[in-house]
Structures are given as structure tokens and as C-alpha cells.
């Protein structure tokens, strides 16, 4: 049931940040876009890390201190990533085994091409089971 490529469900219109951005920028994006995962890219859009709401939350900072830290100081650099041709089931297994909620999708050169979340997989399975229900 989850043998389709990740490219069929991944988000491609992504919001990203750079290592030099402050946590103020990250907080603003999280609040305004209602997202929880931000890929960190370099100037050529190659993936260098990811920052999540949990990464920021665990710092236990006052909001006024967010401007004192950069994304590069907080982000996770060793990121589990998948390629667009891998199956949706691979992403589901990655999430279940590691309790991840999102993973970047990169091409063979590590250039960011998408992001898939546990919600994307849930929506995919729901639409398979209930094709007439409109949940978007």
C-alpha cells in the first residue's frame, strides 16, 4: 500500500533557513507558517541540517534571547534523509523506528528537493482508505 515513491507526497514548496539566521527568524517562521521543521541549506540549496520546534524548545530560552543564537548553533547536522525515488513505506519505517516526524528529501548530490512528514503519510493513507473524503 505504501509502495509509491516519496516524490508523490513530499512537499516541494519549502521554507528554509541558513546557518547564519537567528532563532528570531526561526521562531517567526514556526509561528507564522504553523510548521515544526525547517531544513537548513547553504547558498546553493544543499542540505546542511535541520532545526525543529523541539530543538528550540529544549533550549528553554526567553524570547528576547533568541536573537543571540544562530541556527548553526542549534540545528541538527547529522540528518536522516531520503531520496525522492524511495518508497513511502521507507519513510514510515524511518519515522516509526526513530520517532522522527519529518525528513528532508535530497537528490544524489544532497541538494534539497522536498520534505516529507508523518502527517503527509497519514494523509496519504487516509485518502487511500477514504478517497471521497475531502480533508485538505
VMD Tcl script that draws the C-alpha trace (Angstrom):
set ca {
  {0.00 0.00 0.00}
  {2.92 2.36 0.60}
  {4.96 1.35 -2.45}
  {4.62 4.64 -4.27}
  {7.65 6.94 -4.39}
  {8.02 9.60 -1.74}
  {8.01 12.18 -4.53}
  {4.25 11.64 -4.87}
  {3.56 13.03 -1.37}
  {6.55 15.19 -0.45}
  {6.22 18.93 -0.11}
  {8.34 20.85 -2.60}
  {7.36 24.43 -1.79}
  {9.63 24.65 1.22}
  {10.57 27.31 3.68}
  {14.25 27.05 4.57}
  {16.78 28.88 6.70}
  {20.53 29.42 6.64}
  {23.02 28.62 9.40}
  {23.57 32.34 9.97}
  {19.89 33.15 10.57}
  {18.96 33.94 14.15}
  {16.49 31.95 16.20}
  {14.24 35.01 15.99}
  {13.82 34.22 12.30}
  {13.12 30.56 13.07}
  {10.55 31.39 15.74}
  {8.80 33.81 13.42}
  {8.58 31.19 10.66}
  {7.33 28.50 13.03}
  {4.57 30.78 14.30}
  {3.52 32.34 11.01}
  {3.61 29.18 8.89}
  {2.42 26.70 11.54}
  {5.27 24.30 10.74}
  {7.65 22.40 13.01}
  {10.64 21.52 10.81}
  {12.94 23.81 8.87}
  {15.61 22.45 6.56}
  {18.87 24.38 6.79}
  {20.53 24.95 3.43}
  {23.59 26.70 2.06}
  {23.53 29.32 -0.68}
  {23.26 26.62 -3.38}
  {20.34 24.87 -1.62}
  {22.40 21.91 -0.40}
  {21.14 20.46 2.87}
  {23.37 21.17 5.86}
  {20.97 20.40 8.72}
  {17.50 20.74 10.16}
  {16.04 22.74 13.03}
  {12.77 21.80 14.71}
  {10.45 23.32 17.24}
  {11.79 20.75 19.72}
  {15.38 21.90 19.11}
  {14.33 25.43 20.03}
  {12.02 24.39 22.90}
  {14.68 22.34 24.68}
  {16.94 25.40 24.91}
  {14.48 26.88 27.41}
  {15.32 30.44 26.39}
  {13.44 33.66 26.95}
  {12.13 35.06 23.68}
  {14.39 38.09 23.97}
  {17.42 35.77 23.93}
  {16.54 34.20 20.56}
  {18.42 36.92 18.69}
  {21.65 35.89 20.44}
  {21.80 32.42 18.83}
  {22.09 31.35 15.23}
  {20.53 28.37 13.52}
  {24.02 26.88 13.14}
  {24.38 26.73 16.92}
  {21.12 24.85 17.40}
  {20.44 22.76 14.29}
  {20.98 19.03 13.94}
  {23.75 18.35 11.42}
  {23.50 14.58 11.15}
  {20.18 14.36 9.39}
  {18.36 11.25 8.23}
  {17.37 11.94 4.66}
  {15.78 10.06 1.81}
  {15.73 10.38 -1.95}
  {12.58 11.04 -4.00}
  {12.51 7.54 -5.50}
  {12.38 5.74 -2.16}
  {9.02 4.31 -1.20}
  {6.60 5.95 1.20}
  {6.89 2.86 3.39}
  {10.60 3.57 3.89}
  {9.75 6.99 5.30}
  {7.08 5.49 7.54}
  {9.56 2.93 8.86}
  {12.16 5.65 9.47}
  {9.62 7.67 11.46}
  {8.42 4.70 13.49}
  {11.87 3.35 14.34}
  {13.36 6.72 15.26}
  {10.30 8.66 16.41}
  {11.00 11.27 13.73}
  {8.23 13.47 12.43}
  {9.89 14.71 9.23}
  {12.79 14.04 6.95}
  {14.32 16.06 4.14}
  {14.32 14.61 0.64}
  {17.53 15.20 -1.32}
  {18.87 14.34 -4.75}
  {22.05 12.32 -5.34}
  {24.15 15.45 -4.70}
  {22.49 16.26 -1.35}
  {20.52 19.15 -2.84}
  {17.20 19.67 -1.06}
  {14.22 18.76 -3.25}
  {11.47 18.20 -0.70}
  {10.34 17.31 2.79}
  {8.01 14.58 3.98}
  {6.30 14.50 7.37}
  {4.40 11.92 9.34}
  {1.29 13.97 8.59}
  {1.91 13.58 4.83}
  {1.97 9.80 5.29}
  {-1.16 9.87 7.44}
  {-2.97 11.97 4.82}
  {-1.78 9.61 2.04}
  {-3.15 6.55 3.85}
  {-6.40 8.28 4.75}
  {-7.00 9.26 1.12}
  {-6.32 5.67 0.03}
  {-8.88 4.34 2.51}
  {-11.43 7.14 2.04}
  {-10.97 8.56 -1.47}
  {-14.22 10.52 -1.44}
  {-13.44 12.41 1.78}
  {-12.01 15.89 1.30}
  {-9.52 16.64 4.09}
  {-7.31 19.32 2.54}
}
mol new
graphics top color blue
foreach p $ca { graphics top sphere $p radius 0.5 }
foreach p [lrange $ca 0 end-1] q [lrange $ca 1 end] { graphics top cylinder $p $q radius 0.2 }
display resetview
